[in-house]
Amino acid sequence: MRKTLVSSFIILLALTFTAEAQRANRGDRGPQMKERIAQNHMPGERGHRFMPALDLSDEQKDQIKEIMLEGKKEAIPFQNQLGEKKARMKTLSSGDTYDVEALNGLADEMAELHASLKKIQIEKRGEIRALLTEDQKVIFDSMPDRKEKGKRKIGRRNR
């Protein structure tokens, strides 16, 4: 009985040290992660990870901010309509009557909205690209889209 109690205590102690060591290792990465985030995101430019890599001038940064703001303004109505269509689709697909024709029509309308959003994205990307020097264009063109980058991360996690 006494040996079992001592053994249990030792195992519990070992598990506690292991858990603390893992927690300490995670804590060490905090400053590194903050630094990496600071490098990838410029203050006030959330989500614009390409800017530091391109070494943009202040004028280019301002012009790109303006282009991206215009794109967001243009995209808002389409995104709102898309949200409404998604809600309508959920309503039609969860009720007592399942109307396939209405759902197919909504799917077509949603595809048109997605296409409109993609066209805005393509247009704004072209406007941004026109502002860049030849060296910057090479770097800009080699950068993956956010969605592609996210898909690659998910693929790595699933391996």
Sine and cosine of phi, psi and omega as CSV:
sin_phi,cos_phi,sin_psi,cos_psi,sin_omega,cos_omega
0.00,0.00,-0.72,0.69,-0.03,-1.00
-0.91,0.41,-0.63,0.77,0.01,-1.00
-0.90,0.43,-0.63,0.78,0.01,-1.00
-0.91,0.42,-0.68,0.74,0.01,-1.00
-0.91,0.42,-0.69,0.72,0.02,-1.00
-0.91,0.42,-0.68,0.73,0.02,-1.00
-0.88,0.47,-0.69,0.73,0.02,-1.00
-0.89,0.47,-0.65,0.76,0.01,-1.00
-0.90,0.44,-0.68,0.73,-0.01,-1.00
-0.90,0.43,-0.68,0.74,0.02,-1.00
-0.90,0.44,-0.69,0.73,0.03,-1.00
-0.88,0.47,-0.66,0.75,0.03,-1.00
-0.90,0.44,-0.68,0.73,0.02,-1.00
-0.90,0.44,-0.67,0.74,0.03,-1.00
-0.90,0.44,-0.61,0.80,0.03,-1.00
-0.90,0.44,-0.71,0.71,0.03,-1.00
-0.89,0.46,-0.64,0.77,0.02,-1.00
-0.89,0.45,-0.71,0.71,0.00,-1.00
-0.90,0.44,-0.66,0.75,0.02,-1.00
-0.91,0.42,-0.62,0.78,0.02,-1.00
-0.91,0.42,-0.65,0.76,0.03,-1.00
-0.91,0.41,-0.66,0.75,0.02,-1.00
-0.90,0.44,-0.65,0.76,0.01,-1.00
-0.90,0.43,-0.64,0.77,0.02,-1.00
-0.89,0.45,-0.65,0.76,0.03,-1.00
-0.91,0.41,-0.61,0.79,0.00,-1.00
-0.90,0.43,-0.53,0.85,0.00,-1.00
-0.93,0.38,-0.46,0.89,-0.03,-1.00
-0.98,0.21,-0.29,0.96,-0.04,-1.00
-0.80,0.60,-0.83,0.56,0.00,-1.00
-0.89,0.46,-0.59,0.81,0.02,-1.00
-0.90,0.43,-0.69,0.73,0.00,-1.00
-0.90,0.43,-0.67,0.74,0.02,-1.00
-0.88,0.47,-0.64,0.77,0.01,-1.00
-0.91,0.41,-0.68,0.73,0.01,-1.00
-0.90,0.44,-0.65,0.76,0.03,-1.00
-0.90,0.43,-0.66,0.75,0.01,-1.00
-0.89,0.45,-0.58,0.82,0.02,-1.00
-0.94,0.33,-0.62,0.79,-0.07,-1.00
-0.99,0.15,-0.40,0.92,-0.03,-1.00
-0.84,-0.55,0.82,-0.57,0.06,-1.00
-0.99,0.11,0.52,-0.85,-0.01,-1.00
-0.83,0.55,0.74,-0.67,0.02,-1.00
0.98,0.22,0.10,1.00,-0.03,-1.00
-0.78,-0.62,0.82,0.58,-0.06,-1.00
-0.84,0.54,0.75,-0.66,0.08,-1.00
1.00,0.07,0.05,1.00,-0.05,-1.00
-0.97,-0.25,0.91,0.42,-0.10,-1.00
-0.93,0.36,-0.36,0.93,-0.06,-1.00
-0.97,0.25,-0.35,0.94,-0.11,-0.99
-0.87,0.50,-0.76,0.65,0.01,-1.00
-0.88,0.47,-0.60,0.80,-0.04,-1.00
-0.93,0.38,-0.46,0.89,-0.05,-1.00
-1.00,0.03,-0.23,0.97,-0.02,-1.00
0.80,0.60,0.87,0.49,-0.06,-1.00
-0.98,0.17,0.49,-0.87,0.12,-0.99
-0.97,0.24,0.26,-0.96,0.02,-1.00
-0.88,0.48,-0.61,0.79,0.02,-1.00
-0.90,0.43,-0.69,0.73,0.03,-1.00
-0.89,0.45,-0.67,0.74,0.01,-1.00
-0.86,0.51,-0.72,0.70,0.00,-1.00
-0.89,0.45,-0.68,0.74,0.00,-1.00
-0.91,0.42,-0.65,0.76,0.00,-1.00
-0.92,0.39,-0.65,0.76,0.07,-1.00
-0.85,0.53,-0.69,0.72,-0.01,-1.00
-0.90,0.44,-0.69,0.72,0.01,-1.00
-0.89,0.46,-0.69,0.72,-0.03,-1.00
-0.93,0.38,-0.60,0.80,0.05,-1.00
-0.90,0.44,-0.69,0.73,0.06,-1.00
-0.86,0.51,-0.70,0.72,0.00,-1.00
-0.88,0.48,-0.66,0.75,0.02,-1.00
-0.91,0.42,-0.64,0.77,0.03,-1.00
-0.89,0.46,-0.66,0.75,0.02,-1.00
-0.92,0.38,-0.55,0.84,-0.10,-1.00
-0.98,0.18,-0.42,0.91,-0.09,-1.00
-0.82,0.58,-0.75,0.66,0.00,-1.00
-0.86,0.50,-0.64,0.77,0.01,-1.00
-0.92,0.40,-0.65,0.76,0.02,-1.00
-0.91,0.42,-0.63,0.78,0.04,-1.00
-0.90,0.44,-0.71,0.70,0.02,-1.00
-0.89,0.46,-0.64,0.77,0.01,-1.00
-0.89,0.45,-0.66,0.75,0.05,-1.00
-0.88,0.48,-0.65,0.76,0.04,-1.00
-0.90,0.44,-0.67,0.74,0.00,-1.00
-0.90,0.43,-0.64,0.77,0.02,-1.00
-0.89,0.46,-0.67,0.74,0.02,-1.00
-0.90,0.43,-0.67,0.74,0.02,-1.00
-0.89,0.45,-0.65,0.76,0.01,-1.00
-0.89,0.45,-0.66,0.75,0.02,-1.00
-0.90,0.44,-0.65,0.76,0.02,-1.00
-0.90,0.44,-0.73,0.69,-0.03,-1.00
-0.93,0.38,-0.52,0.86,-0.07,-1.00
-1.00,0.03,-0.17,0.98,-0.03,-1.00
-0.93,-0.36,-0.03,1.00,-0.01,-1.00
-0.99,0.15,-0.05,-1.00,0.01,-1.00
-0.93,0.37,-0.57,0.82,0.02,-1.00
-0.98,-0.22,0.81,-0.59,-0.03,-1.00
-0.97,-0.25,0.99,-0.15,-0.09,-1.00
-1.00,-0.04,0.98,-0.18,-0.06,-1.00
-0.91,0.42,-0.65,0.76,-0.02,-1.00
-0.89,0.45,-0.70,0.72,0.02,-1.00
-0.90,0.43,-0.65,0.76,0.03,-1.00
-0.91,0.42,-0.65,0.76,0.05,-1.00
-0.90,0.44,-0.65,0.76,0.05,-1.00
-0.89,0.46,-0.68,0.73,0.05,-1.00
-0.89,0.45,-0.65,0.76,0.02,-1.00
-0.87,0.49,-0.64,0.77,0.04,-1.00
-0.91,0.42,-0.68,0.73,0.03,-1.00
-0.90,0.44,-0.64,0.77,0.02,-1.00
-0.91,0.41,-0.60,0.80,0.04,-1.00
-0.90,0.44,-0.63,0.77,0.04,-1.00
-0.90,0.44,-0.65,0.76,0.02,-1.00
-0.91,0.41,-0.66,0.75,0.06,-1.00
-0.88,0.48,-0.65,0.76,0.01,-1.00
-0.90,0.43,-0.64,0.77,0.04,-1.00
-0.89,0.45,-0.68,0.74,0.04,-1.00
-0.89,0.45,-0.66,0.75,0.01,-1.00
-0.91,0.42,-0.62,0.79,0.02,-1.00
-0.90,0.44,-0.63,0.77,0.06,-1.00
-0.89,0.46,-0.71,0.71,0.01,-1.00
-0.87,0.50,-0.70,0.71,0.00,-1.00
-0.89,0.45,-0.69,0.72,0.00,-1.00
-0.88,0.48,-0.73,0.68,-0.05,-1.00
-0.93,0.36,-0.58,0.81,0.05,-1.00
-0.89,0.45,-0.64,0.77,0.05,-1.00
-0.90,0.43,-0.64,0.76,0.04,-1.00
-0.90,0.43,-0.66,0.75,0.04,-1.00
-0.90,0.43,-0.69,0.72,-0.03,-1.00
-0.88,0.47,-0.56,0.83,-0.01,-1.00
-0.91,0.41,-0.39,0.92,0.00,-1.00
-0.99,0.15,-0.26,0.97,-0.17,-0.99
-1.00,0.04,0.40,-0.91,0.13,-0.99
-0.98,0.21,0.14,-0.99,-0.02,-1.00
-0.88,0.48,-0.68,0.73,0.02,-1.00
-0.90,0.45,-0.67,0.74,0.01,-1.00
-0.91,0.42,-0.59,0.81,0.02,-1.00
-0.89,0.46,-0.64,0.77,0.01,-1.00
-0.88,0.47,-0.72,0.70,0.01,-1.00
-0.91,0.40,-0.71,0.70,-0.02,-1.00
-0.86,0.51,-0.69,0.72,-0.03,-1.00
-0.94,0.34,-0.42,0.91,-0.02,-1.00
-1.00,0.08,-0.14,0.99,-0.01,-1.00
-0.98,0.19,0.72,-0.70,0.03,-1.00
-0.97,0.25,0.42,-0.91,0.12,-0.99
-0.92,0.39,0.35,-0.94,0.02,-1.00
-0.86,0.52,-0.67,0.74,-0.04,-1.00
-0.91,0.42,-0.66,0.75,0.03,-1.00
-0.89,0.45,-0.67,0.75,-0.01,-1.00
-0.90,0.44,-0.67,0.74,0.03,-1.00
-0.90,0.43,-0.63,0.78,0.01,-1.00
-0.91,0.42,-0.61,0.79,0.01,-1.00
-0.92,0.39,-0.62,0.79,0.03,-1.00
-0.90,0.43,-0.68,0.74,0.01,-1.00
-0.90,0.44,-0.65,0.76,0.03,-1.00
-0.88,0.47,-0.63,0.77,0.03,-1.00
-0.92,0.39,-0.62,0.79,0.01,-1.00
-0.91,0.41,-0.57,0.82,-0.07,-1.00
-0.98,0.20,-0.19,0.98,-0.02,-1.00
-0.95,0.30,0.00,0.00,0.00,0.00
